[in-house]
Each structure stands twice: as structure tokens, then as C-alpha cells.
Amino acid sequence: MTNHKQSGVLALQWTGHSLKVLDQRQLPEKIVYDEYTDALGVTEAIATMRVRGAPAIGIAAAYGVVLSVYQHYFQSVDNWRQHVLADIQLLAQSRPTAVNLFWALNHMKVVLEGQGGDPRPAILACAEKIHADDIAANYKMGELGADILANAKGILTHCNTGALATGGYGTALGVIRSVYARNPVKIYAGETRPWLQGVRLTVWELAQDEIPVTLIADSAAAWLMKSGAIDWVIVGADRIALNGDVANKIGTYSLAVLAKQHGVKVMVVAPTSTIDGSTKSGDEIEIEQRQQSELLPACYKDNTNVSAWNPVFDVTPAELISAIVTERGVVLNPSEGGVGAFLGI
């Protein structure tokens, strides 16, 4: 059993009356927390990627509902509920791919529906439970994943799946933390273009916890695999279909294809809240497209001959995945039976 050490990195801080969000766009140069007191502000924080990572988005949205209740219950005791439901709809539109967002909002709506009197204590308790449960789930996944990786010699991870993307420990990066505590394995992180979450967030986060990491250009992954330096690729997920197909940060599919070619295994680490019971396969997953300006230099802004295609996620077929790790257990070779059993489907 790993002796878990809570990361010193926190993406979200609930103050009792506001939500402080670490602006991840400014890392690692600056550590800046923005403070929000209403659902509109939290929606903007999610949409503008101040907060990112599927579990963290869900937690932030839950606290956004709390702030909405606090605001509207004070302003209008008689019709606060319709204002809160409007804010929930607003929060739901902030990012379309991360299923944890909708999972968390649905939990908050169920609690709201059961409130006849002052809803504030119950709604806060629900958000705090979502937050605490996520951290506990991360620790559990860390253990389960580390058991599988006991003999790993090298690991490559993609994007950021640590304390910055979750309630405080990490999904894939939580597994890396746990396995490193048992056996100082060699860790590689891809830069993760175009937002460079690997460069700015994963490398910085591991450095904060004094865990050695080697950064590579995304385009160096195949050559790294061919060198024999790694035997596992470990990633998170924003949505998992019932058949085991996984939507994750753009570039994950590329790594899975390369891993297949080089005999490297792929592990996906995500809480069961990431499994979408209404999505049978990855073909049904909506892939978010972000602005062309995130890719194009400013000099091309008015050039009608130059455009950019900027999907934020891609879908990795289940047959390219060796293991899906959740807090409820592990599915090996998910293409054989999918993940519906976790949801009782």
C-alpha cells in the first residue's frame, strides 16, 4: 500500500462563500487564483480553460451551483429555483465533451429537487462530497494502477491528469505518483500541443512534488517507443463509451496507434463518473472544436487562404487499450466486454 502524499498543487479552493480557481493558463510562470462568487464566473472559468481536466470541471461546476443557490436564495426566496436551473443550464454549456460536468450537475439537480426549505446546507454538502469522493477515488485508482505497473521500466503520459485536473491527486498522474512511490520508474511527458499542458502543467506539477520527469516533443513519441525506453502509455479520459472507446486530449489516439506498432501497452485512468451510460461507442461522442486562433499565428488572421482545424479531443478505440482503471476496479482488454458492468448495464 502506497503512503499517499497529498499534492501541494490545488486547482480549486472553496472558501465558504466563493470558489478560487487556479488560472492554469498562466502556469508555470505565475501562480494566480481567480475568485468567483456566481455561476456565471465559474462558467467562464471552465469555458476559458482556467480550470480544465474532466474531474476538476465537474467539481468546479458543482461549486458553481452552490454559488448560484447562495446568490438567488438571498435575492428571491420565492422563485430562486428557476434561476438556479437556468445557471445549471449555463454551466452545462461550458464544455461539451467532459461527461463529469453533466454527471456532477445531475447530482446537484437531484439534491435541489428534494429541498423544500433552505437548500444551502444540502447543496453545499453535495458539492463537498463530490470533491472529497474524487480525491478518494484518485487514491484508489493510484493503487490499482500501480499494482499493474509494478514492473514497468518507463512510462509516457499525455496532457495533464494530476492534481490540477482533479480534486487533488490525479487520475493517470495519480497512478504515476503511486507507482513512483513504490519504484522510481522513468517518467516521460509529451508537450501536448497546442495548449502545452504537458510542458506547463504536468512537468511543473511533478517538479513541485520532486518527482523526476523528462519532457519530449509530441512528435518524438514514436522514436521514444522504438528505443525501448517505455512499456506503458498512461492517460486520462474525458468520456468513456460503454464499449470501452475513450475520448481524451487530442493526440491520445496517435499515441495508442504508435503503441500498438511498438508493443507498448496503453492504460486509461478515470473515475466511473467518466463513463457515459448513454453513449454506446466513440462514434457518438461530440468532439469539441476550439478557435482557429489557438493554432494560427496572428499574421494569418486576415488571410483567407489559411485556416486551422483545431479539435480538442480524439477517440481511441477500445481495441488499442490494454487496461481501463477506475476506482471500482480494472477492466483488462476492454474491447472484449466494454465497461457497462460498472454502471450495471
Beta strands, then each sheet from edge to edge (+ up, - down):
strand 1: 12-14
strand 2: 19-22
strand 3: 33-36
strand 4: 154-157
strand 5: 186-190
strand 6: 214-216
strand 7: 232-235
strand 8: 239-240
strand 9: 246-249
strand 10: 265-269
strand 11: 313-316
strand 12: 323-326
strand 13: 329-332
sheet 1: 1+ 2- 3+
sheet 2: 6+ 5+ 4+ 7+ 10+ 12+ 13-
sheet 3: 8+ 9- 11+
end
